[in-house]
Amino acid sequence: MPAETSPLRITNVAVPVADGVAPFEVGIACELFGLDRSDQGLPRYDFALASVPGGPVRTTAAHRIAPEHGLDRLTEADLIVLVAGSWVETPPDPALVDHLYRAVDRGAHLMAICRGAFVLAAAGLLDGLAATTHWRWTAEMADRYPQIRLNPNVLYVDSGNISTSAGTAAGIDLGLHLLRRAHGAVVAAEVARRMVVPLHRQGGQAQYLRAPLPTVAANDPLHDAISWAVRNLDRPISVEDLARRARLASRTFARMFRDTTGTTPHRWLTNQRVNAARELLETGDSTIEAIARITGFGSVDTLRLHFNRQVGTTPTSYRKAFGNRD
């Protein structure tokens, strides 16, 4: 999947809701884009819920919410967030579909949380695109919409002007990613701190998804090996080196590592090095040659090869898109 590294414009956000909407997903959209954090120098958005039928709607938690706006509110939005709930089990309202197509035509971004992707799928907006949704419904989506390039192993997918997340909490991961595109790493990190969530969370790999440390207990044999590896990315590290740190035979270590992280030690280590390179590109001014050395790739060519494989762009282009914007 090609990576979308262009900055994103977000000033006006709308969330369509209908009977059967999931309140937690609505809350995620409100938390990410609806709170006024301007006292910290963070962006403030013109944010609104938009009732699809018009008037109050009933949530899956048996209470009602009363949006002040109807679907016409979507015409102002440069970000439209589709949320999950039982409302996605029926064909989307034709008026909503029309608004979504018009939004794409004018360059707005469509973000789907969890099963909100089914609205985009039913509308045909995901045809030919990479996308994801909650693992419980990936088989259904693949069966109903075979024209979508479904990736069930990631937390989110950003296809440029349309993005989709896996489960509910993955909507936070995706939202933080979009904040990074819009405002840079510093703003995204500060919003994550305000929400008391990690900026990057463990999960499958994608062009924008970091490969953070697996969550392992301090007494887990992998703990010391993983922690040591991250502190020593600048040096050559073999599976045997990691296995010795874990006090395990190499084959036993490799098996336990895959069971815990879902990937091989070599692939995980490469991803960690790419992650470290991304951090340096976003926040520092080290040369590409120095970053290649610091992250253990050794040469610019090797860094560029692995960076492009994981992120879908070159280190130089990534720095231009996501480097500090003072």
N, C-alpha and C positions, 0 to 999 in steps of 0.2 A: 504494500500500500504506500503510495507517495505521501510524504509528510507535508502537512500544511504549516509553514513557518511564518507566513505573513502576519503582521500585526492585525488585530481585530478591533473594530470600533464598537464600543458599547456605551450608549448614553441613555437609552430608553428600552425598558424591558417589560414584556407582557406575558402573562401566563393564562392560557385558555383553560377554563374549568367547566365541568358539566356534572350532572348527577352521577354519583359513583366515583368521584375523584378521591384519591388517597391523600389524606391530610398531611402525612409526614413528607411526601414528595412536594406538596405545595409549600410546606414549611422550609424545606431545603432551598427552594427557589427564593423564598422570602429572606432567609438567612444570608444567602449568597449575594443577592442583588437588591433586596428591599430595605435593608437597614441603613440608616444614615451614620456613616463612620467618618464624616468629614472633619470631626473634631481631632482625628488622628492624621489628617491630611490625606485620607483615602478617598477614592472616587465615590460620588453619590449619584444614584440613578433615578430617573423618572420611572417608577415601578408601579404596576397595577395588575390586578386579577381581572380577567375578562370572561364574563359568563357566556358560554356558547348558546344556551337557550334564552338567555336574558333573565335577569332576576336571580334570586337565591338558588343555590344548588345544594343537594344533600351529599355528604361525604360517605365513605365506607365505614366511618366511625359513628354513624347515626346522628350526626349533628349537621347543621346547615352553616354555610358561609354565604355572605351576601355581597358579591362584587359590585362595585359602583359603576362598572363599565360593561358594555356588550362587545360583540366581536369587532365593531368598528375601531376599538382601541388598538387592534393589531396593526392598523395602517400606520401608526406612529412608531412602532417598535423596530429597533435594529437588532434585538435579540428576542426570540419567542421561545418559551420553554414549555415543552409538552411533558406532562406528568402522568404517572401511572394511576391505576384504579380500574374498577369494573367498567367504566365508561369506554375503555378501549376495546371491549369485547364486541361492540357493534360497529357497523360502518360509520366512519366519521361524518359529521354534518357537512353537507355539500358547501355551505357558506364558509365553514372553517377551512375546508380544503382549498377553496378559492382564495381565501386570505393567505394561506400558507404559500401557494404558488406565487401570488403577487409579491409576497415578502422575499422569496428567493430571487425573483426577477429584479427587485430593486437593490439586492445585495445584502439583505438582512441575514442573520445567522439563525438557524433552527437547532435547538438543543433538546434532546429527548432523554428523560430520566426513566430508567427501567423499562416497563412496558409502554411508556409513552412512545417508544419507537414503533409500536404497532399502528399508531395514527399515521406516522410518516409512511410506513410500509403500505398501508391500505390506500393511501393517497397516491402511491406510485413514486413518491419522492426519493425513495431509497433504491430504486431500480438501477442496477449496475454499480452501486456504491458498496464500499465496505461498511459494515455496521455490526452492532452487538446489542444484546438485551440480557435480561436475567437468565441464568442458566436453566431455570425451570421451564422457560418458554422458548429456548433456542430451537428445539426440535420442531415445535409448532410453527415458529417463524420460517424455518428452513423449508418445511413442507408446504406452507401456504404461499410463501414468496420466494421461490427458487431463484429468481433473478437477482436477489440480494446476495452480495458476497459476505456471508455471515461469519464472524469470528467469535466463537463462544469462549475463547480463552483469555480475554483481555478485560480490563476494567472499563475502558472506554475506547472509542474510535472517533477521530476527528477527520472528516473527509473534506475539509475546507470551509464550506458554508453550511454544512449539516453535520451534527455530531450526536452520538448516541452513547449511553452508559449502560453498564450491566445492572446490578441490583440497586436498591435505593441508595445505600451509602456511596456507591460508585458515582452517583450524581454529584456528590461533593467533590470527588476526585476530578470529574469532568469540569465542574464549575470553576475549580481552582486553576485548572489548565486553561480555560478560556480567559480567566483573569490575567494569567501570565501572558497570553497572546495579546490581550488588550493593553496591559499596563506594565508588563515586565515582572521579573522574578521577585523583586523586593515587595511590591504591592501584594502579589499572590501569597507570599510568605507571611506578611502581616495579617492578612485576612484569615489565613489558616491558624495563626496564633490566637486571634480573637475568637475563633470557633473552637479552639483547643483540639485541633485535629492535625495529623501530619500532613505536610505539603505533598508528600509522595508516599503511597501506601503499597504494601506488598500485593503482588498479583501477577497475572500473565503479562508478557511483554508486548508493547506496541510502540509505534513511532514516537509517542509522547510520554509513554509510561516509564517511570524510573524503575530500577530494580533494587529496592531498598533491602535492608537487612532482614532476613527471615526472623520471625518472632520465635526465639528459642529460650528456654529456661537457662539460668546461670549454671545449673548442674548438668545440662545437656552436653554430650560429648562434642557437639558441633560448635558450641558457644565460643570457646577459646579460639578455635580455628577460624571461624568467621570474623570475629573481632580483630584477630591478628592480621588477617588478610586485608581488611579495610584500612588498617593503619600502615600497611606496607605495600601499597599498590605500586610504588615506584620500583620495586625489585622483582626479579623473576620468581614466580610462584608456581609450583607443580602440585598435582594431586597428592603426590607423596609428601610434600611439605605440609600440606593441610592435614593429611592423615596422621602424620607424626604429632602435630599440635593437638589433634583430637584423641591421640593414643589409641588409634584404630588401624587395622590393616587397610591398605589402600582400597581393596574391593569392598570391604565392609563400609568404609567411609563413603565411597561413591554411591553405594546403594542407599545409605541413610540420608545422604545429602539430597538425592533425587526425591526420596519420599517426603522430605521436609520442605524443599523449595520448589519441587516440580520441574527442576532442570538439572543439568550436569554441573559439576564444579567449574569446569572450564568455561562454559557458557555464562554461568553466573558471574564469574570473575571478570570476564570480558564486559559484561553489562555494568558491573560496578565501576570499571575503568571508564567506560563511556559516560556513566553518571558523573563521575568526578570531573571529567573533561567538560561536561555541560555546565557544572557549577562554576568552574574556572572561567569558561567563556561568558557566562552570564554576569558574573560579579567581579571579575578581575581584569587585569590588562596584560597578563603574561602572553608572550608570543606563542604561536601554535607549536613551534619547536620545543619550547619549554614545557608546554602542557603535555605534549607527547611523552616527554621524559618523566615528568612528575607522575603521570598516570600509568606508567609502566608499559606504554606501547613502543617506546624506544625511538621510532621514526615517525615523521609526519605522514608518510605513505600508509603505514600500518594504522595510525590513528584515523586517518581519513577513510580507510577501507571499512573499519569496524563501526565508525561513527555513522557513515552513510548507510550501512546495513541496518543499524538499529533506529536511527533517527530519520533517515531518508533525505538528508541534506549534508552539505559539507560543514566542517567546523567554522569556516569563515562566514558562510551564509547564516549559520545559526547565531553567531555572535552579532551579526548585523541586525537580526530580527529580535533577539532576546537579551542582548547585552545591556548593561546599565544605561539608563536614559536620564542622565542628569540634566 
